Amino acid sequence: MLRDGRAYDVNWKREQATDGTAFTTGEGTPVNFAKGQVWVVYAEAP
């Protein structure tokens, strides 16, 4: 995740296509997004 000029490692999880997507840190803490528009790009890990 890129936010405020910094990069963060973030995990995402969605059990079913109809569920919402949960974004968490490596420790499992929910990730907060800044207010406003959010752009999401999923990329395969190397």
MOKABEL-V881798 format. One record per helix or strand of 2 or more residues. SS is the DSSP state (2 for helix, 1 for strand). FROM is the first residue (numbers start at 0). TO is the last residue. If there is no record, write none. Layout:
# MOKABEL-V881798
((SS,FROM,TO) (SS,FROM,TO))
This chain:
# MOKABEL-V881798
((1,1,2) (1,5,6) (1,10,12) (1,21,23))
